[in-house]
C-alpha cells in the first residue's frame, strides 16, 4: 500500500522522459510580439490526507513560456499557482480544517497539437494547515512541499482554454507523517499569446 504513494511521481517522471524525442516537433508558444502568458482559475477537489473525505476550493495559476528559448525547448515554461481548500469538512472535530498552498516551478506543454495540449509539471512551495487538536494553542502549521502533476488543456475559442489538472502533493513531516494531498482542478484560462479570432 505504501508503494502507491510513489506511482504518481514515477508516472510524471516517465511522461517527461518520453517527451524528449518529441521536443523538436513543438509548435512555438507565442505568435509575433504577443505575450507568452496565460492566466486561469477554477474549482478544485482534493483529498487533504487528513482523515476525512474530499474538500473543495479554488485555484488560480499563471503560465509563462519564454520566447527566447531555443526551438528544442519550446513548450518549457514556468508556472505559479495558489489554492485554497476550505469547503466540504465532514468531521465534527475538524470544523476549522483548511488547506492553502502556493508555489511555482516548471511546466512542459506538449505543443504538437493546435487545440489540445497535454502537459506535465513539478511545483515547489509552501502549504498551510488549519486544524483542531487537543491543544488550544496549536491549530495551525506550515510546511514545504513538492507537487508533481499533469493534465490537459483544450482550446474552447480563440484565447480561451479549458484545463483538467491533477496534482500529487508531498509535504514535509507534519505530526507523525508526511501528508500527501492529491486532487483535481477544473478551470479556464486566457492565453495572451493567441489571437482572439
N, C-alpha and C positions, 0 to 999 in steps of 0.2 A: 504494500500500500504506500510505503514511503517513496517508492520509485516513481509513482505517479506525479510527484512534485517536480521531477526532472523532465517530464515529457514535453511541456510547453517550451522551456528554454532550448531543448535539443531540437525540436521542430523548427523553431525560429532560426537557430544557427544553420540548420540544414537548408532552409529556404534561402538564406543569404549566400551560402556557398554554391547552391545551384544556380544563382543568378549571375555568377561571374562570367560564364560563357556567353550569356545573352546581352552583356553590357554594351557591346559595340552596336547593337541594333536599336538603341534607345532614341526616342523622339525628343528633341530639345524641350526643356520645361518652360520656355518663355518664347514670346514672339516679338521680335524687334526690341524696342526700348520699354516694353511693358514690365511692370514689377513682378518678379518671380515669387509671389507670396499668395498664400490662401489662408483665410481665417474662417473658423467654423465653431459650431456649438451643437449640443444635442443632449437628450436624456441618456442616463446610464443605469444599468442594473448590475450589481456586484454581490458576490458572496464575500462579506467582510472578514471571514475566518475568525469570528468572534462568538462562536457557539450559538448562532441563530440563523434565521433564514436570510433571504436576499434583501438588499437595501437599494433604494432608488435615489437618484440625484441628478446633477447636471455636470457637463464637461465643456470646457472651451479649449481651443487649440489654435496654433498658428504654425504653418509650414513654410519654410523659406528654402528655395532651391537656387543657389548662387549661379549667376550667369557666367562667371569667369572660370568655371570648372572645365577641364578638358572633356572632349566628346566622350571618352571612355567612362567618364564618371557622371554623365547626365543621369538624373534620377536620384542622385545622392543629395540629401538636404538635412536641414536642422528642424526639429520640432520642439515647441514648448507647449505645455499642457497644464491645466489646473482642473481639479474635480472636487465636488462636494457631495458626499453621500449622507443624508440625514433623514430620509423617509423610509418607512416600512419596518420600524422596530417591532419585534414580536414578544420579547420577554419583559414582563413587568419589572424585573430587577435591572433592566438596561434601558430605561426610558430615555436617557440622555445620550445614548450612543451616537457617535458621529465620526465620520472619517473624511479628512481632507488631504489631498495630495497636490503637489506642484513640482514640476521639474522640466527637464529638457534633455535632448540627446539627438541621436541620428535616426534618419528615416531614409529608406531606399524604396523608390517607387518604380515598378516595372512598367515603363512607358512605351511598351511595344504596341499598345492598342490606343486608339483615339478616344473611345468612350468609356472604357473600363480599365482601371489601373490597380492591380494588386500591389501591396506594399508590406514591408517588414520594418520594424523599428526597435530601438532599445533606448529607454529613457532612464535618467538618474535624477533623484530629487529627495524631497523630504515628505513624510507623512505625519499627520496629526490625528490622534485618537482622543475622543471624549468618551468616558465610560463611568460605571459605578463600581466601587469596591467597598470593602468593609471599612476603609479609612476615609473619614470625612474630608481630609485634606489632599487626597490623591485621586483625582478624577480626570487627569489629562496628561498625555505624554507625546513626544515626537521622536521619530526615528528616521534614519536614512533608508533609502530603498532603491532597488533596481527593478525596472519593468520592461521586459521584452514583450513584444506583441506583433500584431499584424492585422491586416484586413483588406478591404477592397473599397475603392471609390468608383462611382459611376456618374457620368455626366447626365444631369437632368435637362438642362437647357442653357446654352451659352456658357457663362462663367459659373453657373450654379451646379454643384456636385453633391451627391448623397454619399454617406460613408457608413460602413459597418466595421467596427473596430473591436479587437479583443486584446486585453492586457492581462498578464500574469505578474503580480507584484511580489517581490521578495524583500520583506522588511528585515532590518536588523533586529536583534533579540529584544523581545518585549515580554516581561514576566518570565515564564518558563519555556518559551518557544519563539520561533520566528514566524510571525503571521505571513500568510501568502494569499491575500485577497485576489480575486480574479473576476472578470466580468466583461460585459459588452457595452459599447456606446453606439447609438444610432443617431446620426446627425446630418447636417447640411453645412456646406462651406461655400464661400465665394472665392473664386480663383482670379486674382487680379491680372494674371498673365494671359488670360483667354479673352478674346474679343466677345462682345455682348451679342453678336448675331451669328 
